[in-house]
Amino acid sequence: MRFEDAVGALHPHLAGGAAPLARPPSYAAGMRIGLFGGSFNPPHDGHRLVSLIALRRLGLDRVWWLVTPGNPLKENSGLPTLPQRLAAARRVARHPLIEVTGLEAAIGTRYTYDTVAYLRRRCPQVAFVWIMGADNLAGFHRWQRWQDIVALVPIAVIDRPGSTLRAIHTRAGRYLARWRLDESDSRLIGARKPPAFVFVHGRRSDLSSTALRRADPER
């Protein structure tokens, strides 16, 4: 099934309209797919590295980059357009198992919980895993319905430079600890019923979108 069909069925006004912008990925029953969301402003090789680690260590079939129309927790006035960020993300991803999509704009969701809930409804035979860098775990408790996200989808946190201890001891890190899998079992995360959480170490990149924007204000 293609996501164009799913979007058109649920949102008829988007059929042939916003859906082409999103370029939704295809999927097959039984796949394990990692969801990696963000504004990708700008996308960089750190995003790609997190995705490659997730593919290998979590045993995923695909990673989808969910390029959001705007981050609800950030000021978005200077944010490049969604088509610009989608194009930039595709240039950075450059891997056959990493697919870039603007799905949230097509289906009209703003918050992660709503996006994941939609995907769970539309793709009941796909095992989704939410992926985030350890630097994002520090603010996870500020996300809309964050505890409901934990109950909705298994979560894999990928280590980032300088973030390991801080991430584990954050409010969200402490909350997730009760469902933590041993890292040696990380490939089982996609088969686990949520709540489920794994912290994965691996090669790390110092790149961050925030640092890149500060270094180049014209981005």
N, C-alpha and C positions, 0 to 999 in steps of 0.2 A: 504494500500500500504506500502511496505517496502522500506527503503531508499536504500537498495542494488539495487533494481530495478530502482529507480530514478537515482542513480549514474551510473549504467551500461548503461542506456539509453542516458544520457548526455555525459558520458565519457566512451566509449566502452573499452578503453585501461585499465580501472580500474576494469572491471568486473572480479571477481574472483581473483583480485590482491590486490590493496590497500584497497578495500572495507571491507574485513574481518577484517583488522586491526582496522578500524573505528567502527565496530560493531554498525551501525546506528540504532537508535530507530525506532519503528513502531509508527503509529499515526492513528487517525480516523478523519473523517470530523467533523467539529464543535468543536474540542478540542481547549482549550486555553492553550498554551504552553509557559512557560518562558524560555528564552535563557540566560544562564549564562556563559559567556566566560572568558577565562584566561589561563595562563600557568600552574596554579595549581602546583607551585613549592615552597614548597610542598602543597598539599591539606590539609585542617585542618577543625576542627569543626566549625570555623567561616564561612567557605563556606557553610557548611551544615545548620547552623543556618539561614543564609540569605535565603537559598532555602526553608526552612520550613516556615519562615515568609512569603515569597512570595506565597507559595502554599496556606496558610491559608488566608492571608489578601487580596490577589488579586483574589482568587477564581480560581486558575489554576488547570488544569487536570494533568499536568506534568511540571517538570523542567528538561531541558537538559543542562548538563555541557558540553560546547564546549571546549575541551582541545586542545589548539592551538599548532601547531608544534613549534612556536617561537613568542615571542612578538616583533613586529616591533619597539617598543620604548625602548627596553632594550637590553643589551648585553646578547647574548644567548650561548656564548662559553662553559659555565659550566652547561648548562641545561641538566638534565637527559633526556634520550630518551623518545619519545612519549609513547611507550609501558609501560615503567616504570611508567610514570606519570598517564597513564590510569589505570593501576593496582592499584596504590596508591589511586587514586580518587575513584575507586569503593569500596575500603575498607572503605574509610571515608564516602561515601554517604549513604550507608546502609539504604536505604528507597525505597519502591516499586515505588514511584512516581518520584524519582530522577534517571535519566538515564544519563550515562556517555558515551560520544562519541568523537572519533577523526575525525569527519566528515570533518573538514577543510583539513586535510591531504589527505583524499580520493578524494575530489573534487578540490583540488589545489588552495584554496583561502588563502590569507594571511591577508586580512583586513576585519574588521567587516562588513563594508558596503557590500562587495561582498558576504560574507557568508549569511547575512540576505536577500539580493536581490535574491540569489539562492533559499533560503528556501521559500521565498514568491512566486517565480515562480513555484516551484515544489509542493508546498502545498497550493494552493490558498484557500482551505476551512478550513485552520487552522488559528486561531488568535494568532499571536506571540506577546510576550512582551519581550523587552530587559531588563534584570535585571543587576544592578550594585550596589556595595556597595558605600556608600557616600564618602569613601576615594578615590575612582576612579573618581568621578565626578570632582575633582579638576584638573585632567589632561585630561579630556574628549575633551577639545578644541584642543588638540594636535593630536587627532586621525584623520586618513585619512578620509576625507569627513564627518566630524562629523555632520555638519548641514544637510547633506543629510541623515544620519542615523536618525536624529530627524524627518525628513519628511517621513521616510520609515516605522518606527515601533514605537508603544507606548513605553515609557521608564518608568520603576519603579526604583527608587533609595531607597535602604534600609539603614537606619541609621547605622552608625558605631561609636565606641567610639572616641570622640574628633573631629569628622568630620562634625557635623551638621551645625554649623554656617559657617565654612569655605566652605563647599560644596555649600550652598545656595548662597553665595556671590562671588563665582568664576565666571569667564566669561561664562562658560557653564550654571551654575546655574541661572545667570541673564537672559540668553537667553531663557532658558526653562520656566522661571517663567510665561510668558504670556499664556502658555498652561497648567498651573498647575491645577490639580483636587484637590478638598478638600480631605483630607485623609479619611474622612468618606465615600467617594465615590470610594475608592481604588478598590473595586471589579468590577467597571465598566471599568477599564482601558483597559482590553482585548477587549471590544466591541467598544472602541473609535477609530475613524479614526485619524491617525497621522497627525500633531503633537499632542501628548498628553503626559502628564508627571504627576507622582505622587511621593511624598516623604513619605515614610512609616517609622514610628517609631516602635520599638519593643524591645524585649530583645536583648542585645548587647554582642558581644564577643570581648575581647581584642586581640585575636589571629590575626596574620597577617603572610603571607608567608615570607615577608621581614624580620620580626623580628625572625622568626624561622630559616631562613638561616643564619642570623648573629649569633644566639646562637649556631648553629651547622654548621660550615663551610663545613662539609663533606656531607651535604645534596645535 
